[in-house]
Amino acid sequence: MTRDIARSLYQSVAEKPIISPHGHTDPRWYAENQPFADPAQLFITPDHYVFRMLFSQGVSLESLGVPRADGGWTETDGRKIWRVFAENYYLFRATPSRMWLDHAFQDVFGMTTPISAETADETYDHIADCLTRPEFTPRALFNRFNIEAIATTESPLDDLRWHRMIRDSGWDGRVVTAYRPDPVVDPEFAGFAENVERLGALTGENTTSWQGYLQAHRIRRAYFKEFGATSSDHGHATARTEDLPAADAAALFDKALKGTCTPEEADAFRGHMLTEMARMSLEDGLVLQIHPGSYRNHSGPISAAFGRDKGFDIPTRTDYVRALKPLLDAVGLERDLTIILFTLDETSYARELAPLAGVYPALKLGPAWWFYDSPEGMRRFREMTTETAGFYNTVGFNDDTRAFCSIPARHDVARRVDCAYLATLVATGRLAEDEAYEVATDLAYRLAKQAYRL
């Protein structure tokens, strides 16, 4: 009975359009609409989910084509990279990556041959041939995937040239940007002072002054809104927030520009800037996304050799109840503000996140993601949050990916997991069946569209 209900629920949402409000695909793909270079550049080199697993088993990043920070040698032959990947494909057994990759290979590229060392050249040639066809260009895949809207993520220092090209092209695909100010709000970000100076040059504001710095953010946020932005995105090491007196905030800012902040002071400044960004969101309507709890770039040697975001971001314990209190005291009761909380520490779901979102009007819970955007992780999220926060203090699903072809797979998995959970509620008498169909659509489509104002 439960399985039959789950299948029927899934069939009701399987073909719903995709709302992808938080992600890291490259806007240049949609702007230029050029064919993807080769299978390795599409599936392996840009995807830290893929190369981190291979690296953990002794495969060098150079052999996978990951660029070195010093411009040193890395493999550029896509076929050779693919052979390494195929020889080690068994490493992905039972992982979410395996599900996403298999889905893309089978459903997007129509490939029936299993990937292995013996089939490396055959599978490479099959995908490479597909990539030469018009129906596999970025815009064609965008339409085929039934994407209604997708957000990319850019720094305040980005000129948004690719978004401008998309807009000027007349294409009707909805690709919007999101404001990710980490390089100019984190005193520990490499080149922070220089980045703030560039922010001033872009806006015509004196960003060596506290008020000029804040005004520069307002100007850039308005510029991002011209290119469809509906959200800002903040990846801090902790969930700490502060609401400091203006003089104290200005003094911390001065220390940050001089590079004399202690780690404690840097964390306090980041925390205060979350509250400043929340206030700006009340002014301009951008949704505020906070995703703390990652020890980023954990490996010093890898960061030195390859730069940031190379698969070494590791979850840490995260406090929300005390950490968010200054921000929530300042703006948490505002009904016109949406703050979406993510976590890499699922132990906080039932204890902290669901109770917070279950009472503060401004708070919503982002979905299980990153290390937990998996069948088991998604199921645990629903089980641990629904009884306290309900469904409507959550925001559906987002895929948070750089791997374009995994987008339909990720949304499909989320829809299957949610429908299975709803079916259990129906079968045990905790939810009426007609309500389950409505909730299924909300989780698959409506909540993300509503929360992100898309």
C-alpha positions in Angstrom: 0.0 0.0 0.0 2.7 2.5 1.0 4.7 1.9 -2.2 1.6 2.3 -4.4 0.8 5.6 -2.7 4.4 6.7 -3.1 4.4 5.9 -6.8 1.2 7.7 -7.4 2.5 10.8 -5.5 5.7 10.7 -7.5 3.9 10.5 -10.8 2.0 13.6 -9.9 5.2 15.7 -9.5 7.8 13.9 -11.7 7.3 16.3 -14.6 7.0 19.5 -12.7 9.4 22.3 -13.8 12.6 22.6 -12.0 13.2 25.7 -9.8 17.0 25.8 -9.1 17.4 28.8 -6.9 20.9 28.2 -5.5 23.7 26.8 -7.5 27.1 27.3 -9.2 26.7 26.5 -12.9 28.7 28.9 -15.1 26.5 31.7 -16.7 29.0 31.7 -19.6 27.5 28.4 -20.7 24.1 29.9 -21.3 25.5 33.2 -22.6 27.6 31.7 -25.4 25.7 28.5 -25.8 28.7 26.7 -27.2 29.0 22.9 -27.1 30.7 21.5 -24.0 34.3 20.8 -24.7 34.4 17.1 -24.0 33.0 14.5 -21.5 35.8 15.0 -19.0 35.2 18.8 -18.9 31.5 18.2 -18.4 31.5 15.5 -15.8 34.9 15.3 -14.0 37.2 18.3 -13.9 34.7 20.9 -12.5 32.9 18.5 -10.1 34.4 18.3 -6.6 32.1 15.5 -5.7 33.7 13.4 -8.4 37.4 14.3 -8.0 37.4 14.3 -4.2 36.4 10.6 -4.2 39.1 9.7 -6.8 41.7 11.8 -4.9 40.9 9.9 -1.7 42.0 6.7 -3.4 45.3 8.1 -4.6 44.4 9.6 -8.0 46.2 12.9 -8.5 44.2 16.0 -9.3 46.6 16.8 -12.1 45.6 13.6 -13.8 42.0 14.7 -13.7 42.7 18.0 -15.3 42.2 20.2 -12.2 44.1 23.4 -12.9 47.1 24.2 -10.7 47.3 27.6 -9.1 50.9 28.0 -10.4 49.9 27.2 -13.9 51.9 23.9 -13.8 51.1 20.8 -15.7 47.8 19.1 -15.6 46.3 16.7 -18.0 44.4 18.3 -20.9 43.5 15.3 -22.9 39.9 14.6 -22.1 40.1 11.0 -23.2 43.0 10.3 -20.8 41.1 11.9 -18.0 38.0 9.8 -18.8 40.0 6.6 -18.8 41.2 7.3 -15.3 37.6 8.0 -14.2 36.3 4.9 -15.9 39.0 2.7 -14.3 37.9 3.9 -10.9 34.1 4.2 -11.5 33.5 1.4 -9.0 34.6 3.7 -6.2 31.3 5.6 -6.5 29.1 2.5 -5.6 26.2 3.4 -3.4 27.1 7.2 -3.3 24.8 10.0 -4.5 27.3 10.8 -7.2 26.8 7.4 -8.7 23.1 7.9 -8.9 23.5 11.3 -10.5 26.1 10.2 -13.0 24.1 7.0 -13.9 21.0 9.1 -14.4 22.8 11.6 -16.7 24.5 8.8 -18.7 21.3 6.9 -19.2 18.6 9.5 -19.3 20.4 12.5 -20.8 22.9 10.7 -23.1 21.0 7.4 -23.8 24.0 5.3 -22.8 23.4 1.7 -21.9 27.0 0.5 -21.7 28.3 0.3 -18.1 31.4 2.4 -17.4 34.5 0.5 -16.7 38.2 0.3 -17.8 37.1 -1.9 -20.7 34.4 0.5 -21.9 36.3 3.8 -21.3 36.9 4.7 -25.0 33.4 3.5 -26.1 31.6 5.5 -23.5 33.8 8.6 -24.1 33.1 8.4 -27.8 29.4 8.1 -27.2 29.1 11.2 -25.1 31.6 13.1 -27.2 29.5 12.4 -30.3 26.4 13.6 -28.4 28.1 16.9 -27.4 28.6 17.8 -31.1 24.8 17.9 -31.7 22.6 21.0 -31.3 20.3 19.2 -28.8 23.2 19.0 -26.3 24.1 22.6 -26.2 23.6 24.4 -22.8 20.4 26.1 -23.8 18.9 23.0 -25.4 19.7 21.0 -22.3 18.2 23.8 -20.1 15.0 23.4 -22.0 15.1 19.7 -22.0 15.6 19.5 -18.3 12.4 21.7 -17.9 14.2 24.3 -15.9 11.9 27.2 -15.2 14.5 29.3 -13.4 18.1 28.8 -12.3 20.4 31.0 -10.1 24.1 31.2 -10.5 26.3 32.7 -7.8 28.7 35.7 -8.3 31.0 37.9 -6.3 30.2 41.6 -5.8 33.3 42.2 -7.9 31.9 40.3 -10.9 30.9 42.5 -13.8 28.1 40.1 -14.7 29.0 40.2 -18.3 27.6 36.8 -19.0 24.3 37.7 -17.5 24.2 40.8 -19.6 24.9 38.7 -22.7 22.1 36.3 -21.7 19.7 39.2 -21.3 20.7 40.9 -24.5 20.4 37.7 -26.5 16.7 37.6 -26.3 16.7 34.0 -25.1 13.7 33.3 -22.8 15.6 31.0 -20.4 15.5 32.5 -16.9 19.0 32.6 -15.5 19.5 35.0 -12.6 22.5 35.8 -10.4 22.8 35.8 -6.6 24.9 38.1 -4.5 27.8 36.3 -2.8 29.8 38.9 -0.8 32.3 36.6 1.0 35.4 38.2 -0.7 34.4 41.6 0.7 32.9 40.7 4.1 35.4 38.1 5.3 38.6 39.7 6.7 40.3 36.3 6.4 39.5 36.0 2.7 42.7 36.3 0.6 43.1 39.9 -0.6 40.3 41.3 1.5 41.6 44.9 1.6 42.3 44.9 -2.2 38.8 43.4 -2.8 37.2 46.2 -0.8 39.2 48.8 -2.7 37.9 47.2 -6.0 34.4 47.4 -4.5 34.9 51.1 -4.1 36.2 51.6 -7.6 33.1 49.8 -9.0 30.6 51.8 -7.0 32.3 55.2 -6.8 32.1 55.0 -3.0 34.9 55.6 -0.4 35.1 52.0 0.9 37.7 53.0 3.4 34.9 54.5 5.4 32.3 52.4 7.2 29.3 54.2 5.7 30.9 54.3 2.3 31.5 50.5 2.5 27.9 49.8 3.5 26.6 52.0 0.7 28.8 50.2 -1.8 27.1 47.0 -0.9 23.7 48.6 -1.5 24.8 49.8 -4.9 26.1 46.4 -5.9 23.0 44.6 -4.6 20.9 46.9 -6.7 23.1 46.2 -9.8 22.7 42.4 -9.2 18.9 42.9 -9.0 19.0 44.4 -12.5 20.1 40.9 -13.6 17.4 39.1 -11.8 19.0 38.5 -8.4 16.4 37.5 -5.7 18.9 36.4 -3.0 22.2 36.9 -1.3 24.3 33.9 -0.3 26.7 33.8 2.7 29.1 31.0 3.4 30.6 31.7 6.8 32.6 29.4 9.0 30.1 29.7 11.8 26.5 30.9 12.3 27.7 33.7 14.5 25.8 36.9 14.2 26.4 40.3 15.9 24.5 43.6 16.2 27.3 45.9 17.1 27.0 49.7 17.8 28.0 51.6 14.7 31.3 52.8 16.2 32.3 49.3 17.2 31.5 48.0 13.8 33.5 50.8 12.1 36.5 50.1 14.4 36.4 46.4 13.5 36.2 47.3 9.8 39.3 49.6 10.1 41.2 46.7 11.6 40.0 44.3 8.9 41.3 46.7 6.2 44.7 46.9 8.0 44.9 43.1 8.3 45.2 43.3 12.1 42.0 41.5 13.1 42.4 38.5 15.4 40.5 35.4 14.4 37.9 36.3 17.0 37.5 39.8 15.7 37.3 38.5 12.1 34.4 36.2 13.1 32.7 39.0 14.9 32.9 41.2 11.8 31.5 38.5 9.6 28.7 38.0 12.2 27.9 41.7 12.2 27.8 41.8 8.4 25.1 39.1 8.4 22.9 41.4 10.4 23.8 44.4 8.1 22.9 42.2 5.1 19.6 41.2 6.7 18.7 44.9 7.2 19.6 45.5 3.6 17.3 42.7 2.6 14.5 44.5 4.4 15.2 47.4 2.1 15.7 45.7 -1.2 13.8 42.4 -0.8 16.7 40.0 -1.4 16.3 36.6 0.4 19.2 36.0 2.8 20.8 32.6 2.6 23.2 31.5 5.4 25.2 28.2 5.1 27.7 28.0 7.9 29.5 25.0 9.4 32.2 24.3 6.8 35.9 24.2 7.5 36.8 25.4 4.1 39.9 24.4 2.2 41.0 22.1 5.0 44.1 20.9 3.3 46.8 23.6 3.3 49.0 21.9 0.6 46.0 21.4 -1.7 44.9 25.0 -1.3 48.4 26.2 -2.0 48.7 24.0 -5.1 45.2 24.3 -6.6 43.4 27.2 -4.8 40.0 27.2 -3.2 37.1 24.8 -3.6 38.9 21.6 -4.4 36.9 19.2 -2.4 38.4 19.8 1.0 35.5 21.6 2.7 34.6 19.6 5.8 31.5 19.8 8.1 32.0 21.1 11.6 29.8 21.3 14.7 27.6 24.4 14.5 25.6 26.3 17.1 22.5 28.2 15.9 20.4 29.0 19.0 23.0 31.4 20.6 24.8 32.3 17.4 21.7 33.6 15.6 20.2 35.5 18.6 21.7 38.9 17.8 20.4 38.8 14.3 17.0 37.4 15.3 16.6 40.0 18.1 17.2 42.7 15.4 15.1 41.4 12.5 13.8 37.9 13.3 10.2 38.9 13.8 10.0 40.7 10.4 7.4 39.1 8.2 8.7 40.7 5.0 12.2 39.2 5.5 13.2 35.6 4.5 16.3 34.1 6.0 17.1 30.6 4.7 19.3 28.5 7.0 21.3 25.6 5.7 23.5 23.2 7.7 26.3 20.7 7.4 25.6 19.5 10.9 22.5 17.4 10.8 22.6 16.9 14.6 21.1 20.4 14.9 18.0 19.6 12.8 15.6 18.6 15.6 17.4 20.3 18.5 17.9 23.8 17.0 16.9 24.4 13.4 13.4 23.1 13.4 12.4 24.8 16.7 13.9 28.1 15.5 12.2 28.0 12.1 9.0 26.8 13.8 8.6 30.1 15.6 10.5 33.0 14.0 8.6 34.5 11.0 11.8 35.4 9.2 13.3 32.0 9.2 13.0 29.1 6.8 15.0 25.9 6.6 17.0 25.1 3.5 17.0 21.4 2.4 19.4 18.7 3.2 22.4 19.5 1.0 26.1 19.1 0.2 27.1 16.0 2.2 23.4 15.2 2.9 21.7 15.7 -0.5 21.3 11.9 -0.6 18.3 9.6 -0.1 19.2 8.8 3.5 20.1 12.4 4.3 16.9 13.8 2.7 14.8 11.3 4.6 16.4 12.1 7.9 15.8 15.8 7.2 12.1 15.3 6.8 11.9 13.0 9.8 13.8 15.3 12.1 12.2 18.7 11.1 8.6 18.1 10.0 7.1 17.5 13.5 8.4 20.8 14.8 8.7 23.1 11.8 6.1 21.6 9.5 6.5 21.6 5.7 5.8 25.3 5.2 8.8 26.6 7.2 11.0 24.8 4.7 11.8 25.8 1.1 11.5 22.7 -1.0 14.7 21.6 -2.7 17.8 23.1 -4.4 20.6 21.3 -6.1 23.6 23.5 -5.3 25.7 22.1 -8.1 28.3 23.0 -10.7 27.5 19.7 -12.5 24.9 20.8 -15.0 23.8 17.4 -16.1 23.2 16.3 -12.5 20.4 18.8 -12.0 17.5 16.7 -13.2 18.8 13.7 -11.3 19.1 15.6 -8.0 15.6 16.9 -8.2 14.3 13.5 -9.2 15.9 11.9 -6.2 14.4 14.6 -3.9 11.0 14.2 -5.3 11.1 10.4 -4.9 12.3 10.7 -1.3 9.7 13.3 -0.4 6.9 11.2 -2.0 8.1 8.1 -0.1 8.0 10.1 3.2 4.5 11.5 2.4 3.3 8.0 1.6 4.4 6.8 5.0 2.4 9.6 6.6 -0.7 8.7 4.6 -0.4 4.9 5.3 -0.1 5.5 9.0 -3.0 7.9 9.2 -1.0 11.1 9.8 -1.8 12.9 6.6 -4.9 12.7 4.3 -4.1 11.4 0.9 -5.5 14.5 -0.9 -3.3 16.7 1.3 -0.3 14.6 0.4 -0.7 15.4 -3.3 -0.8 19.1 -2.5 2.3 18.8 -0.2 4.2 16.8 -2.9 3.7 19.7 -5.4 4.7 22.2 -2.7 7.9 20.4 -1.9 8.8 19.8 -5.6 8.0 23.2 -7.0 5.9 25.8 -5.2 7.9 26.3 -2.0 11.2 27.0 -3.7 9.5 29.4 -6.2 7.7 31.2 -3.4 10.6 31.4 -0.9 13.1 32.7 -3.5 10.6 35.1 -5.1 11.0 33.5 -8.5 
